[in-house]
């Protein structure tokens, strides 16, 4: 057999196991199931390659036996599953002892009640559900780092409920509240409840003032869509933020005056979102002196999903 003929006969199954594992890292759950059925080499690569696995109601029924044989799951992404499906996931996790992180997206915190693996959840997104601070689940989320709350239309997330929830999550680092129409100045107490908070996104809150935030660890602050008093924004009282979001806010006068002075944020700021915010043209001349500024966003109204995605993937 010539070298040319031999090269044409080489297939995927002839690759070294290390290269097959690199391919497996990019496969979704269903593709992994099909891939493992091809040959023993592929099955070994699928079972022993550390990677995230994404689960939903659509795939779990056929994937449950497969998951019980996975040994190197490091992160589970769980989306919109019922309590029954979650119990099956719990069984799978018992057979995958290397799981270190669970990321949840569900419609009710009650769905998580009673599961022994809630301490593994690092990221939780609750979508348009009744949000209660009395649910025992909050006390079980001892390692939660990222929380996304999409508030229901009945404005049930008032200041007291919001702060009660945050008080049970002292390790929280990133927090996004979409539709925070019932939150007022009292919500700033979250910075006392969660001293390690670096990312804060409050959309739709009614804020008469912004406290002095210089002693906080905030790097990313977004108040887009919130009602701000025109004189409430004082950049001299903000920490050295990397991102500041002021989409659809009434801060024209105070913003012009605030950025005219030398502040920590003028040195650190990389992105500034001013979509649909009326600003004085003199602002742009001052912004040219911000050495780190890379993105000035003046475009159309921003999509909430993209904000949430950007928040969950910041490192």
N, C-alpha and C positions, 0 to 999 in steps of 0.2 A: 504494500500500500504506500503510495507516495505521500509526501508531507501535505500536499494540497488536499488529497482525498481524506487524510486523517483529520485535517482541520475542519472539513465539512461534516465529518461524522461526530464531532464533539458537540454535546448538548449541555443543557443546564445542569443535568445530573452529574456531569463530569467535573463541575466546579469544586474547588476545595470547600469544606464545610464552613470555614470562616467567611467566604464570600457569599455562600447561601444564607448564612445568618444575617448578613448585611441587607440582603434582599427582603428577608422575613420582617425586619424592623419596620418596613414601609407598607406591610400588608394589613388590610382591615381584617376583622374577625372572620367574615364569610370567606374571604380569599385565603385566609390561613387554613381554614377547614379543608378547602379544596386542595390547597398546596400540600398539606400533610398527608393526603390520601394518595399522592403520586408514588412515593417510595419511602424507604426507611430513612434515608439521608434527610429528605425534606421533613419527615415527621420529627426526627431528632432536632432539627433546626427550629421548627415551630415550637416544640415543647420547652426548649432550653435557651431561647433567645430573650433576654430581658427587654421588655418594651411595654408601652401602654396598650390596654385593650378597651375598646368602646362597646358598651352594651345598651340595647334598647329592647322594648317589647317585641319588636319585629324579628330579632335574631336569637333571643335567648332560648326559646323552646328547642331549636335544633342545635344550639351551641352548648347547652348545659353539660352533656356527657363529655364534650371536648374540653370544656373549661376545667372539669374535675381532674384532668390529666396534665394541665399546664403547671409547670414547676417554677417558672421565672417571671410570672406577672408582677410588675412593679407598680403599675398604676391602672386602676379601673375607672373608666368614664361611663357613668350610668345616666341614661336619659329617659324621663317620663315613664317610669315603671310603676305598676300597681304594687300593693303590699304583698300579694302572692308571688309576684315576680321577684320582689326584693328578698323574700325568704329563700328563693332558689339561688339568688346571687350570694346570700349569706352562706349557703351550703357550699357553693363554689369556692368562696374565700377560705373556708375551713380547709380545703384541699390545695390551697395556694398560699402557703405560709409566708412567702416572700413579699406579698402585697404590702406596700408601704404607704400608698396614697389612694384614696377614693375621691373622685370628683362627681358630684351629684347635680342633676338638673331635674326638678320635680315640681308638682303643682301644689304640694302641701307638706309642711314640716311634720304633720301627723303621720305621714307615710314612713318616717324614719324611727318612730317610737318603738322601743323594745328590741332593737338590734344591737348585738354585742360588738359590731364593727364600726359604730359611729365615731369612735375615737380615731379611726383611720381617715376620716373625711377631712381633706384639706381645702376643698373648694365646694361651695354650695350655692346654687341658684334657685330661688323660689319665684315662680311666675304667676302673677295675678291670682293670688289666693288669700284667704283670710289669714292674716299674720297675727299670732298670739304670743305674748311673752310668757304665758303660763305653761306652755308645752314643755314636757320634761326633756324633749330632744335637745334643747339649747344647752342644758347642763352636761349632756353627753358628748357634745362636740368640742372636746377639750383641746384638739389640735387644729381647729379651723383657722385658716389663714386668709381665705378669700370668701367674701359673702356678697352676693348680688340679690337685691330685693326689688322685684317688679311689683309695685303696690297695686292693690285692687282699686276699683273705681269708687268704693264706698269710703275711701280715705280713713281706713281703720288704723293706719300706722301713725298715731299721734306721738307727740314728744315722749310721753311717759312710757308707752309701749316700746318705742324705739330704743330708749336709753336702758330699759330693763333687759332687753335682748342683748344689747352691746355689753352690759355689765357682766353677763355670763360668758362673754367671749373675749377675755383680756388679751389673748394672743393674736387677735385679728390684725392683719397687716394691710389688707385692701378691702374697701367697702364701697359699694355702689348702690344707690337708692334711686330708682327710676319712678317718677310719678309721686314724689314726696310732697304732695300738695297740702298735707296737714302738718308738716314740720315747720317750726318757727325757730327763733333765736335759741331756744332752750336745747335744740338738737346739738349745739356745739359741745355739750357735755360729753359727747361720744369720745372726744379727745382725752378726757379724764378716765373714761371707762376702758379705752383701748390705747394705752400710751405708746404702743409700737406701730401705730397706724402711719403708713407712708403714702397711701393712695386714698383719696376721698372724693367721691362723685355724688353730688346731691342735685338731682334734676327736679325742678318744680317747687322747691322750698320757698317759704316766705320769710326773708331775712331782713331785719331792719338794721342790723349791725354785724360786723365781722370782728371777732375778738383778736387780741394780740396773739399771733400764732408762732412767734419766733422761737419759743421753747419747745415746739413740737418737732416730730420727725417727718413731717409732711414733705413729700417731694412732688406730688401730683395732686393738684386741687382743681376740681371742675364744678362750677356752680351754674352751668348752662341751663337756661330755662327757668331759673329761680328769680324771684322778685327781690331785688336788692335796692336798698335806699341809695339814692344818688350820691350821698356823701360817705357811704359805708366802706368803700374800698380804699384802704391805705396800704400801699405796697411796703411802706417802711415797717409795718407790723407783720409782714409775711416772712416765712423762712426762705432759704434759697431754693425756690421751687424750680423743677425742670419743666413742668407743664402747668399752664393756667388756662382754664376754659371759662369763657364769659359769653357764650352764644346766647343771643336773644335776651340780653340783660340791659338795664338802663343805668349805665355807668359812664356815660360819655364825659361829663364834666370832671368827675373825680379821677377817671383814668388818665386824662390828659395831665392833670396836676400831679398825680401820683408818680407817674413814670419820669417826670422831669427831674426828680431828685435821685441821687445815687443811693441805691439800696442793694441788699444781698441778691434780690431776685434779678436785678439788672445784669449781674455777672453770670448767674446760673441758668436763666430761662432759655429753653431750647424750642418750645412750641407754645404759641399763643393763639387761642381760638376766639375770634371775634365775629363769627358768622351772624349776620342779621343784627349786629350791634352798631348803632350809629356812633361814630367816633369823629373827633376833630382831626382834620388832615395833618395838623401839627404833630399828632402822635407819631406818625410814621417817620418824621425826621428824627425824633428822639429814639425810636426803636432801632434806627440804623447804628446807634452807639451800643447796642446790646451785643457783646462779642460772641456769645454762644447761641444766639437766636438762629434757628435753621428753618422754621416753618411758621409763617403768619397766615392763618386761615381766615379768609373773608368770604368764603363760598356759600353755597346753598345750605339749608338747614341740615344738620348732621343726623345720620341714621343712628338710632339708639343702640341697635345691635352691634354696630361697628365700635361704638364707645365701650360697650361691655366687653367685646372681644379684645379690644386694645388693652383694657384694664386687666383682664385675666392672664394676658400673655406678657405683661411687663415684668422685667427681672431686674 
